[in-house]
Structure formats: structure tokens, C-alpha cells
Amino acid sequence: MKLPTPRWLATSVRNKLLAMALLPLLVVFPLLVLAIAVWSSVTYDRLLITKVRSDLAVARGYFDQTLAEVGSGTRGVARSQRLLQAMAGGDLAARLAADRLELGLDFLLLMRQDDPSATLPAGVASLLQTAATTPARSAQIVRLSRDELAALAPRLLPRLHIPLVSTRNAAPDARATEDRALVLLALQPVRDEAGQPQALLVGGLLLNQNLDFIDHINRIVYPEGALPFGSEGTATLFLDDVRITTNVRLFQDQRAIGTRVSQTVRDRVLGQGETWLDRAFVVNDWYVSAYEPLLDAAGQRVGMLYVGFLESPFRWVRHAMLAVMGLIFLAVMAVSAWFSVRWARSIFKPVEQMNRTMQRVEDGESAARVGALPARDELGALASHLDQLLDVIDENTTALRRWGEELDQKVAERTRELEESNASLRLAQQQLVKSEKLAAIGQLTASIAHEINNPIAVMQGNLDLIRDTLGPQARPVTAEFKLLDEQVERMRLIVTQLLQYARPTEYAGYVETLDLNRTVHDCLVLVAHLLAQTRIEVVRDLQATQRVGLNRQELQQVIINLLINAIQAMPQGGTLRLLTRDWADEHGACGALLQVQDSGPGLAQGVAERLFRPFFTTKNDGNGLGLWISLGLVERYGGGIGAGNREDGHSGAVFSVRLLTEPQAPAAVNTRDGRPGG
């Protein structure tokens, strides 16, 4: 089976020659470098783990030695003649204080059997019972509660209050502080000369915030200069998973007391009782770490002993070694490539030069030629024949281009004549269609005006009759009567505007200088009864300062129409946002912009182009005249209306009404820059 040739190799002579020279080096040497890198990484990791395992053994040895010293020291004091003499009538407190300082203990207490107040704490009494079954061990690791330590040494209580610090990857814990104690505790009976027990001597070393103890462990395990490359050694004692004494830094001068070990390490060491020998994230950096569980007298895991050193210096050394190997590889490759290119240059340079010449000709540079080549072999002859062939092609191309230009000129003249004829025809067709529509609408609106004006007159007459009949009793509903009068007048105006749009020269509205923000507020009052029936929230962002020139009733009609359309687009509720801004164009025209934004489904594709056509509607109960009439009213004063979907990341439609401060004829606006609609 024949393997396909890669495209980069099949399309370049240079690549083929370089591949033959460099392929062995590119394949064999990288594999060798990769194998060395993998082997060195694995070996290096094993060396680091072996190192931290021996560090843990040293730390554990010192810890066990301290535990034994606490037991042996307490036992020595309990068997001393000086203690018996002090008990018999000497200064017992001074004797115990001197022995405590000599042994380096945090407390040394004597509890007489004949003293009813000398009651052991529950945790210590339990330890005494356990120790009775294991007499070989004279001191134990004990976890005491705050109250139990208070019964033994109340002066040590301030060292128990350790605020827990939030630690990344730690197990969840609802506590805010750690107030338990981890103590190296020794219990020794004090016997008289006859061997009868007279009292119990309790000696202990509190590990909570015992900085001298942990720093001494760190100096023993990691003396100065023990770690290369600037790495730092650390040691920690844990109560459960909380650091109660450590030389790990949380900040530059603050120890990480109160931080907690990660849940992964906690589950392995405290949960399963195994020793952790691996990388671990300690507070704020990666360390090569060793964790070992600490067991109390009952064999329960109550804490951990940790030693470790910064991994980053060793990691950088390893990366530096790999970088040196990579640089050597690159240097060898560069030298090999330089020699290969020089040797292959005499072959691929003429081929590349001919290829570039052909590419320039394809790009339109017909005068491009290969020229004379130093090579006198087949490649040189091929270049000479290629130049002769290009000369012939250039002559024929020049003749064809001249004939083509003449033909293009004739086609362009004919096309221009046809375009001028088509433009005139389209303009005439548009004018004819518009005239026919206006004529039809004029007839329709004249009939509508006649049919609607009669009921309106009856309504107005009865409204006046009710007002006159009620007389003073009509005062409580004066505002309602006024609103009815305004709406009857608005109905007359709508009928008039239908006629006005069909025959604009026969009607003219009274133009006022209006505050757009105030007009929007007034229109919201008129549609308040519709909003009250929905779950629509109205958001007003009215910042326009420019006044606009329009007829008040016509502007209200336009805004109310847009508000009703937005309300109907959100039958399940939503947000109706009203925005006004000032605007100005490069021709000096200025005014105010109104945007009505809803949170409905938006406009379907292709609907925006047909919204302002008469009788086009997307509602089952609409007549398709509202937006068409609104556009005509706004355009009469030089403004415009546009529609589209929102582009602010929300669904819904937006209708933009652009109004002028000084009304202008629509023809003037269209001549200047086209329809100014949004």
C-alpha cells in the first residue's frame, strides 16, 4: 500500500531536499531528548521523595525523644527525695516550679490522694486508665478540651485560641476557632518510702503555638545549607487538620497558624492512617511534603507531624536542565540546516526563481521574467525557454486586452442608456401606485368620516346634556368629563388625519414647540388603564433637552399608537422602556429622539420593511393603518420613524421616532440626506 505524500513535501523541492537532510535528526534526536527528560523527571522525583522520607524520620525521632524526655523527666521528679521532702513540709509550689523549668515543661502538677479538690479532668483520667494497661510508655500524646486544660494549667489558655484561616482545598468546617489542646502528657505516681502511692504527678508540654519546639525540629531536620538552590525547609504540628504550630509563612512575617491541610491529605493521613510522601500545596505554594499521623494512648489519630521543602527551586533546576538540552538540540539543528541549505541552494534556487516569476505573471505583472541564471545545466536552459514563452504570451495578451476594452466601452454605453430608462420607469410606477393608493384611501376615509362623525356628534351632545343636567353635582367627575371631551376630540382628529394623509394639502395641523419628555408622560396617563391590566413594568430614561416642533394632538397620536403596539406585544408582561435623547446631524439639523422598546418576541425577518405599508398588520384584530398614519404625521414635519429588533442583548422590538426642533418639508429632508427615520 502506497502512503500519501504530505502536501508540504509534495509541493516544494526545497522541502524535499531539507527533509532528506534533516529527517533523521528531527526524528531520532527529539525521541532521545524526550526519553532523557522523562527518565530524569522520574528519577528526580524519586530522589526528592527519598529525601523528604528521611527528613520525616529525623523529625519523628526528635519528636519521640521529646516525648520520652517528658515521661522520664516527670518520672524522675516523682521518684525524687526532694519532692517527698517538699510534700512533707517544704515549699511544694517552689519545688514544682523549679523542676518544671529544669525539665522545660509547660506545667507540672501534684494531685494528692487525700485532697478532695484534686480531681483529674475526664480526658486525663481516661488516659490514666489507658496507661495502666500499657505501662511501658511513660508519656502520651493527648488531645484535651479547653475545660480540661483549664483544670490543669489555666495560664496556658491564651495559647488555645487559634482563629481558623480559610484555606484552599481544605475540608468544610463550620468552626471559627480551634480551642482544643494537643499535649505531651506524663502521669507518674508519687510513692512514700514504704512504696505506698501518696499522690499523682502530672507533667505536660503544650504543643499549641509552641514556636520554640517546632523551630528546633526545623533546625534539626533542615540545618543551614542543607537544601540547595535556595529551597526552604518547613515543619508543622497539626491538631486534627489544623496547624497549631508551624514555621510555614502565611505572609512575610506571619506564621500560617490556623490554616488547614487539604482534604486529600487529611483523608489519606487522618482518615486512612497512611503516611503521605508526595507533592502537596501548603498554604500558598507547592512543597515536597511528608505527613505522618500522631496517635494518642488509645491509638486514635489526633494530629499530624509534617516536614517538607519548597519544590519550586528544584522544579526550576529541572526545567533549566531541559532548556539546556533543548538549546543544544536547536543549535545542532541550526548548524545542520545551514549546511543543508547551502548545499541544496544550487538546485532549488533556480526552481524557486522560475516559480516566483510564474506567480508574478499570474498576479498581473506581465513583464516579469526569470532572467539570466548562473547555472549552465538543464535548469538554466529551462529558464531561458520560459522567458521566450512569456514574451509570446505577453504579445497575444496585449492584443486581446485592446479588443476587450473596446467591447467593454460599447457595452457600458448601452448599459447606461438602459439604466436611465429603467430609473425613469420605476419612478413613474411608484408615483402611479402611490396616487392610486391615496385615491382609494381618500374615498374610504371620506366614507369613514361621514359614518363616524355622526356617532361622535351624538356622544358629544349627550355628554354636554349630562354635564348641564347634573350642574354642580358634576364637579366630582369634572376630570372624567374633561378626559371624555379630549378623547371625543381625539376621535375627530383621527378621522380628520385619515383624510389629511390622503389629501395633505387640504389640512394643516397647528404646530407647537413641545417638550417631548412631558408629552411622553401625558401619553402614559392616557394608556394607564391598559397598563393596569398587565404585568408590564415601565422604565423611563428621558434625557432629551431639545424641544420639537409638531402638532400636540398628532404627536400624542403617534406615541400612543407605539405604546399600544408595545403593550400588545407583551401579553404575558415584560418591560416597556421609553428613552429620549438629543440628536444632531452633520448638516446642522437637530431635535430629539424617542425610542419605544419592548421585551416581546421582536420582529420576524422581513417584517420591518413592510410595517409602514397601509393595511399591513401582524395582529388578527388590526387594520394595518396605525403605523402608516403615524409615519405620515411625522414625515409631514420632516421627521421619520424606524423599526427593528433590539441590539442590547435583550429580545424585543424597538421603534425610533426622530423629530426636528424646526419642522421642515419632507422634500427638503429627503433631498439632503434621505428619510431621517430611526
C-alpha positions in Angstrom: 0.0 0.0 0.0 1.4 3.4 -1.1 1.4 6.0 1.6 0.2 9.5 0.5 2.9 12.2 0.4 2.3 15.2 2.6 1.3 18.4 0.8 4.1 20.5 2.2 6.6 17.9 0.9 4.9 17.2 -2.5 4.7 20.9 -3.5 8.2 22.1 -2.7 11.6 21.0 -4.0 13.3 22.9 -1.1 11.2 21.0 1.5 12.1 17.7 -0.2 15.9 18.4 0.0 15.7 19.7 3.6 13.6 16.7 4.6 16.2 14.3 3.3 18.9 16.0 5.2 17.1 16.8 8.5 14.6 14.0 8.8 16.9 11.6 10.8 17.9 14.4 13.1 14.3 15.6 13.6 13.0 12.1 14.5 15.8 10.4 16.4 17.2 13.3 18.5 13.8 14.5 19.8 12.9 11.0 20.8 16.3 10.7 22.6 15.7 14.1 24.3 12.2 13.1 25.3 13.4 9.7 26.8 16.1 11.5 28.8 13.7 14.1 30.0 11.2 11.5 31.2 13.8 9.4 32.9 15.4 12.4 34.6 12.0 13.7 35.8 11.0 10.3 37.3 14.5 9.9 38.9 14.5 13.4 40.2 11.0 12.9 41.8 12.2 9.7 43.4 15.2 11.4 44.9 13.1 14.2 46.3 10.6 11.7 47.9 13.6 9.7 49.3 14.9 13.0 50.8 11.7 14.0 52.4 11.1 10.5 53.8 14.5 10.7 55.6 13.6 14.2 56.8 10.4 12.9 58.3 12.3 10.1 60.0 14.6 12.7 61.7 11.7 14.8 62.7 9.8 11.8 64.2 12.9 10.7 66.0 13.2 14.1 67.7 9.5 14.1 68.5 9.7 10.7 70.1 12.8 11.8 72.0 10.9 14.8 73.4 8.0 12.6 74.3 10.4 10.2 76.1 12.1 13.2 77.9 8.7 14.4 79.1 8.0 11.0 80.6 11.4 10.3 82.0 11.7 13.8 83.5 8.3 13.5 85.1 9.2 10.1 86.4 12.5 11.3 87.8 10.7 14.1 89.7 8.1 11.7 91.0 10.8 9.4 92.4 13.0 12.2 93.8 13.6 12.6 97.5 13.3 16.4 97.2 9.7 16.1 96.2 8.9 13.8 99.2 10.6 16.3 101.5 8.6 19.2 99.9 5.4 17.3 100.4 6.2 16.6 104.0 6.5 20.2 105.0 8.5 22.2 102.5 7.6 24.8 99.8 6.0 22.4 97.4 5.0 25.1 94.9 8.6 26.4 94.6 9.9 22.8 94.3 7.5 22.0 91.4 8.2 25.3 89.7 11.9 24.7 89.8 11.6 21.2 88.4 9.2 22.4 85.7 11.7 25.0 84.5 14.6 22.4 84.7 12.6 19.9 82.6 11.3 22.6 80.1 7.7 21.6 80.7 4.6 23.9 80.4 3.0 22.6 83.6 3.9 20.2 86.5 1.2 19.4 89.0 0.9 17.3 92.1 -2.5 15.8 92.9 -2.7 14.3 96.4 -5.0 11.4 97.1 -6.1 12.9 100.3 -7.1 16.2 98.6 -10.8 16.0 97.6 -10.5 19.1 95.3 -7.7 17.4 93.2 -9.9 15.8 90.6 -8.4 14.8 87.3 -10.1 16.1 84.1 -12.1 13.5 82.3 -9.6 13.3 79.4 -6.6 12.9 81.8 -8.4 10.3 83.9 -9.2 8.3 80.8 -5.5 8.5 79.9 -4.5 7.2 83.3 -6.8 4.2 82.9 -5.4 3.5 79.4 -1.8 4.0 80.6 -2.4 1.4 83.3 -2.7 -1.3 80.6 0.4 0.0 78.7 3.0 0.6 81.5 5.9 0.6 79.1 5.1 4.1 77.9 5.6 6.9 80.4 4.2 9.8 78.3 1.5 10.0 75.8 0.1 12.4 73.2 -3.3 13.7 74.5 -6.0 15.8 72.9 -7.7 17.9 75.6 -10.7 20.2 75.6 -10.4 23.8 76.7 -12.1 23.0 80.1 -9.8 20.0 80.6 -6.6 22.1 80.1 -8.1 24.9 82.3 -8.3 22.4 85.1 -4.6 21.6 84.7 -3.0 24.9 83.6 -5.3 27.8 83.2 -2.4 30.2 82.4 -2.0 28.3 79.1 -5.5 29.0 77.9 -4.5 32.1 75.7 -2.4 29.7 73.5 -5.5 27.7 72.7 -7.4 30.4 70.9 -6.4 29.9 67.3 -8.7 31.5 64.7 -9.2 29.2 61.7 -8.0 30.7 58.4 -9.8 29.9 55.2 -7.6 27.6 53.3 -7.9 26.5 49.7 -8.9 22.8 49.1 -9.5 22.2 52.9 -12.4 20.1 54.1 -15.5 22.1 55.1 -15.6 23.1 58.7 -18.2 25.3 60.4 -15.9 26.3 63.3 -14.3 29.7 63.5 -11.6 28.9 66.1 -9.6 25.9 67.3 -9.7 25.9 71.2 -8.6 22.3 71.9 -5.1 21.4 73.1 -2.5 18.9 71.9 -0.3 18.0 74.9 2.6 15.6 75.6 1.4 14.4 79.0 3.1 12.2 81.6 1.3 10.8 84.7 3.5 9.3 87.4 2.5 8.1 90.9 4.4 9.5 93.8 5.2 6.8 96.5 6.4 7.1 100.0 9.3 5.2 101.4 7.1 2.2 102.0 6.1 2.2 98.4 2.5 3.4 99.0 1.1 5.8 96.5 0.6 9.3 98.0 -0.1 11.5 95.0 -0.1 11.7 91.2 2.5 13.9 89.4 1.2 15.3 86.1 3.7 16.9 83.7 3.0 18.2 80.3 4.2 20.1 77.3 1.6 22.1 75.3 2.2 21.9 71.6 -0.3 24.7 70.6 1.7 27.7 69.3 4.9 26.2 70.7 7.2 28.0 68.3 10.5 27.1 70.0 9.6 23.4 69.7 8.7 23.5 66.0 11.7 25.8 65.1 14.0 23.4 66.9 12.6 20.5 64.8 13.1 22.5 61.7 16.7 23.4 62.6 17.5 19.7 63.3 15.9 18.5 60.0 17.0 21.4 57.8 20.2 23.0 59.2 21.5 26.0 57.3 22.8 25.0 53.9 21.1 21.6 53.9 18.9 22.4 50.9 20.4 23.6 47.6 19.1 26.1 45.1 17.6 28.4 47.7 14.9 25.9 48.8 13.4 26.4 52.3 12.5 23.6 54.8 9.4 23.7 56.9 7.9 21.7 59.8 4.4 21.7 61.3 2.4 20.1 64.0 -1.4 19.6 63.4 -4.2 19.1 65.8 -6.5 17.1 63.5 -6.1 19.1 60.3 -5.4 22.5 61.8 -1.8 23.9 62.0 -1.3 24.7 65.7 2.4 25.4 65.4 4.4 25.9 62.3 7.2 27.8 60.6 5.3 28.0 57.3 4.6 31.6 56.5 1.2 32.9 55.6 2.7 36.3 54.9 6.3 37.5 55.1 6.3 37.9 58.9 3.1 35.9 59.9 3.1 32.2 60.5 0.3 30.1 59.0 -1.1 29.0 62.4 -4.8 28.4 62.0 -4.6 27.3 58.3 -5.7 23.7 57.5 -4.4 20.9 55.4 -6.0 20.0 52.1 -8.9 17.5 52.2 -6.9 15.0 50.1 -4.0 14.8 52.6 -6.5 14.8 55.5 -8.3 11.8 54.1 -5.1 9.9 53.5 -3.3 10.6 56.8 -6.1 11.0 59.3 -8.8 9.0 57.6 -6.7 6.0 56.4 -3.7 6.3 58.8 -1.2 6.3 55.9 2.0 8.4 55.6 1.9 11.0 52.8 5.0 11.2 50.7 4.3 13.4 47.6 3.8 17.0 46.4 1.3 19.0 48.3 0.0 22.6 48.2 0.9 24.0 51.6 -0.8 27.4 52.3 0.4 29.3 49.3 3.0 27.2 47.4 3.9 23.7 46.4 6.1 21.6 48.7 7.7 18.2 48.6 5.9 17.0 51.7 5.7 14.2 54.2 2.8 13.8 56.7 2.6 11.2 59.4 -0.3 10.6 61.8 0.1 11.2 65.5 -1.6 8.6 67.8 -2.8 9.1 71.3 -2.7 6.4 74.1 -5.8 4.7 72.7 -4.4 4.5 69.2 -6.7 7.3 67.9 -5.3 9.6 65.2 -5.4 13.1 66.9 -2.9 15.0 64.7 -0.1 15.0 62.2 3.6 15.7 62.0 4.8 17.4 58.8 8.1 18.3 57.2 8.7 19.5 53.7 10.7 21.8 51.5 9.8 24.2 48.6 9.5 22.4 45.3 9.9 25.4 43.0 13.7 25.7 43.2 14.1 22.1 42.3 11.5 22.4 39.6 13.3 25.4 38.1 16.6 23.4 38.1 14.9 20.6 36.3 13.4 23.0 33.7 16.8 24.6 33.3 18.3 21.2 32.5 15.6 20.5 29.9 16.1 24.0 28.5 19.9 23.4 28.1 19.2 20.2 26.3 16.7 21.9 24.1 19.1 24.7 23.3 21.8 22.1 22.4 19.3 20.4 20.1 18.3 23.7 18.5 22.0 24.6 18.0 22.7 21.3 16.3 19.6 21.7 14.1 20.5 25.2 13.1 24.1 24.2 12.1 22.7 21.2 10.1 20.1 23.3 8.4 22.6 26.0 7.5 24.9 23.4 5.8 21.9 21.7 4.1 20.5 24.9 2.7 23.9 25.9 1.3 24.4 22.6 -0.4 20.8 22.5 -1.8 20.8 26.2 -2.9 22.3 25.4 -6.3 19.3 23.1 -7.0 16.2 24.8 -5.6 17.2 28.5 -6.2 16.6 28.3 -10.0 13.4 26.4 -9.5 12.1 28.9 -6.9 13.1 31.8 -9.2 11.1 30.3 -12.0 8.2 29.6 -9.7 8.2 33.2 -8.4 8.2 34.5 -12.0 5.2 32.5 -12.9 3.4 33.7 -9.8 4.1 37.3 -10.7 2.7 36.7 -14.1 -0.4 35.2 -12.7 -0.8 38.2 -10.4 -0.8 40.5 -13.4 2.8 41.5 -13.8 3.2 40.6 -17.4 6.7 42.0 -17.8 8.1 39.6 -15.1 11.0 37.4 -16.4 13.4 34.8 -14.9 16.5 36.5 -16.3 19.9 35.1 -16.7 20.9 32.3 -14.2 24.4 31.3 -13.2 23.5 27.7 -13.7 24.5 26.3 -17.1 22.7 23.0 -16.7 19.2 21.9 -17.7 17.6 24.3 -15.2 19.3 27.3 -16.9 18.1 26.2 -20.3 14.6 25.7 -18.9 14.6 29.2 -17.5 15.6 30.7 -20.9 12.8 28.8 -22.7 10.3 30.0 -20.1 11.2 33.7 -20.8 10.7 33.2 -24.5 7.3 31.6 -23.9 6.3 34.5 -21.7 7.2 37.0 -24.4 4.9 35.3 -26.9 2.0 35.2 -24.3 2.5 38.9 -23.4 2.1 40.0 -27.1 -1.1 38.0 -27.5 -2.5 39.2 -24.2 -1.9 42.8 -25.2 -3.9 42.4 -28.4 -6.8 40.6 -26.6 -6.9 43.3 -23.9 -7.2 46.0 -26.5 -10.1 44.3 -28.2 -11.8 43.6 -24.8 -11.6 47.3 -23.8 -13.3 48.4 -27.0 -16.1 45.9 -26.4 -16.4 46.9 -22.7 -16.8 50.5 -23.7 -19.6 49.7 -26.1 -21.4 47.5 -23.5 -21.0 50.2 -20.8 -22.6 52.9 -23.0 -25.6 50.6 -23.8 -26.0 49.6 -20.2 -26.0 53.2 -19.1 -28.8 54.0 -21.5 -30.9 51.1 -20.3 -30.4 52.1 -16.6 -31.6 55.6 -17.3 -34.7 54.3 -19.0 -35.4 51.8 -16.1 -34.9 54.5 -13.4 -37.5 56.8 -15.1 -39.9 53.9 -15.5 -39.6 52.8 -11.8 -40.1 56.4 -10.6 -43.3 56.7 -12.7 -44.6 53.4 -11.4 -44.0 54.4 -7.8 -45.8 57.7 -8.3 -48.7 55.9 -10.0 -49.1 53.3 -7.3 -49.0 56.0 -4.6 -51.6 58.1 -6.4 -53.9 55.1 -6.8 -53.5 54.2 -3.1 -54.2 57.8 -2.0 -57.2 58.0 -4.1 -58.6 54.7 -2.7 -57.8 55.8 0.8 -59.4 59.2 0.2 -62.7 57.6 -0.9 -62.5 55.1 2.1 -61.7 57.8 4.7 -64.4 60.1 3.4 -67.0 57.4 3.9 -65.5 56.6 7.3 -65.5 60.2 8.4 -69.2 60.5 7.5 -70.2 57.4 9.3 -68.1 58.1 12.5 -68.7 61.8 12.8 -72.4 61.3 13.3 -72.0 58.9 16.4 -69.3 61.3 17.7 -71.7 64.2 17.5 -74.3 62.2 19.3 -71.8 61.3 22.0 -70.6 64.9 22.4 -74.2 66.2 22.6 -75.2 63.6 25.2 -72.1 64.4 27.2 -72.9 68.1 27.2 -76.5 67.2 28.2 -75.3 65.1 31.1 -73.0 67.9 32.3 -75.8 70.5 32.1 -78.3 68.2 33.8 -76.0 67.4 36.7 -75.0 71.0 37.1 -73.0 71.4 40.4 -73.2 67.7 41.1 -70.9 67.0 38.1 -67.9 68.7 39.9 -66.6 65.4 41.5 -66.2 63.9 38.0 -65.0 67.0 36.2 -61.7 65.4 35.4 -63.5 62.4 33.9 -65.7 64.7 31.8 -62.6 66.5 30.6 -60.9 63.2 29.7 -64.1 62.2 27.7 -64.1 65.5 25.9 -60.4 65.1 25.0 -61.0 61.5 23.7 -64.0 62.6 21.6 -61.9 65.4 20.2 -59.1 62.8 19.5 -61.5 60.6 17.6 -62.5 63.6 15.4 -58.8 64.3 14.9 -58.1 60.7 13.9 -60.8 60.8 11.3 -59.5 64.1 10.1 -56.0 62.8 9.9 -57.1 59.9 7.7 -58.4 62.5 5.3 -55.3 64.6 5.9 -52.9 61.8 4.9 -54.9 61.1 1.7 -55.2 64.9 0.9 -52.4 66.6 2.8 -52.8 69.9 1.0 -56.3 70.4 2.4 -55.3 70.0 6.1 -52.7 71.6 8.2 -52.1 71.0 12.0 -51.3 73.8 14.4 -47.5 73.5 15.1 -46.3 73.9 18.7 -42.9 73.8 20.3 -43.3 70.8 22.6 -41.4 69.2 25.4 -41.0 65.6 24.3 -40.5 64.3 27.8 -43.7 65.9 29.0 -45.7 64.6 26.1 -44.5 61.1 26.8 -45.7 61.5 30.4 -49.1 62.7 29.2 -49.4 59.7 26.8 -48.6 57.2 29.6 -51.6 58.7 31.6 -53.8 58.0 28.6 -52.8 54.4 28.4 -52.7 53.8 32.1 -55.9 51.7 32.0 -54.2 49.3 29.6 -51.1 49.0 31.6 -53.1 48.4 34.8 -54.4 45.2 33.1 -50.9 43.8 32.5 -47.7 42.9 34.3 -45.7 45.4 32.4 -43.0 47.5 34.1 -42.4 50.9 32.6 -38.8 52.1 32.7 -38.3 55.8 31.8 -35.0 57.1 30.6 -36.0 60.6 29.5 -32.9 62.8 28.9 -33.8 64.9 25.9 -33.5 68.7 26.4 -34.3 69.8 22.8 -37.9 70.8 22.2 -39.6 69.6 19.0 -42.0 71.4 16.6 -45.2 69.4 15.9 -48.9 69.5 16.4 -49.6 68.3 20.0 -52.6 66.0 19.2 -50.7 64.4 16.3 -47.6 63.7 18.4 -49.8 62.2 21.1 -51.5 60.0 18.5 -48.1 58.8 17.2 -46.8 58.0 20.7 -50.0 56.4 21.9 -50.1 54.2 18.8 -46.5 53.0 19.6 -47.3 52.4 23.3 -50.4 50.3 22.4 -48.4 48.2 19.9 -45.7 47.6 22.6 -48.3 46.6 25.2 -50.0 44.2 22.8 -46.5 42.6 22.0 -46.2 41.6 25.7 -49.4 39.8 26.7 -47.7 37.9 29.4 -46.0 41.0 30.9 -42.5 42.4 30.5 -40.6 45.7 30.4 -41.6 48.8 28.4 -38.6 51.1 28.2 -39.0 54.7 27.0 -35.9 56.6 26.0 -35.4 60.2 24.8 -32.1 61.8 23.7 -31.0 64.9 21.8 -29.6 64.4 18.3 -27.9 66.4 15.6 -26.5 65.6 12.2 -23.6 66.9 10.1 -26.0 69.3 8.1 -26.9 71.3 11.2 -30.4 69.8 11.8 -31.1 68.9 15.4 -34.0 67.7 17.5 -35.0 64.9 19.8 -35.1 61.1 19.5 -37.8 58.9 21.1 -37.3 55.1 21.4 -40.1 52.7 22.5 -38.5 49.3 23.4 -40.5 46.3 24.5 -39.4 42.8 25.7 -41.7 40.8 23.4 -40.7 38.3 20.8 -39.4 41.0 18.4 -40.0 41.5 14.7 -39.8 38.5 12.4 -37.4 38.5 9.4 -38.7 40.7 6.6 -41.5 42.3 8.7 -39.6 45.6 9.4 -39.6 46.5 5.7 -43.4 46.2 5.4 -44.6 47.6 8.8 -45.3 51.1 7.5 -47.3 49.9 4.4 -51.0 50.6 4.6 -53.2 47.7 5.7 -50.2 45.5 6.6 -50.7 44.1 10.1 -49.3 41.2 12.2 -52.4 41.2 14.5 -55.6 39.4 13.9 -57.7 42.3 15.0 -55.7 45.2 13.4 -56.4 47.2 10.3 -52.8 48.0 9.4 -53.3 51.8 9.3 -51.8 52.8 12.7 -48.1 52.8 11.8 -48.8 54.0 8.3 -50.7 57.1 9.6 -48.1 57.7 12.3 -45.3 57.7 9.7 -47.2 60.2 7.6 -47.8 62.5 10.5 -44.1 62.5 11.5 -42.8 62.8 7.9 -45.1 65.9 7.4 -42.8 67.8 9.7 -39.5 66.4 8.3 -39.1 63.6 10.9 -39.1 59.9 10.5 -39.9 56.5 12.1 -37.8 53.4 12.0 -38.3 49.9 13.4 -36.1 46.9 14.2 -35.1 44.4 16.9 -33.2 45.4 20.0 -29.4 45.1 19.8 -28.6 45.4 23.5 -28.7 41.7 24.2 -32.4 41.6 25.1 -35.3 40.3 23.0 -37.9 42.6 21.7 -38.6 45.3 19.2 -37.6 49.0 19.2 -39.4 51.8 17.4 -37.4 55.0 16.9 -39.1 58.4 16.3 -36.7 61.2 15.2 -38.2 64.7 15.4 -36.9 68.1 14.4 -36.7 71.2 16.5 -37.6 73.3 13.5 -40.1 71.5 11.2 -39.0 71.1 7.6 -40.7 70.0 4.4 -40.2 66.3 3.8 -38.8 67.1 0.3 -36.1 69.2 1.9 -35.1 66.4 4.2 -35.1 63.7 1.6 -33.0 65.9 -0.7 -30.5 66.5 2.0 -29.8 63.0 3.3 -32.8 60.8 2.8 -35.5 59.9 5.3 -34.3 60.8 8.9 -36.2 57.9 10.5 -34.6 55.8 13.3 
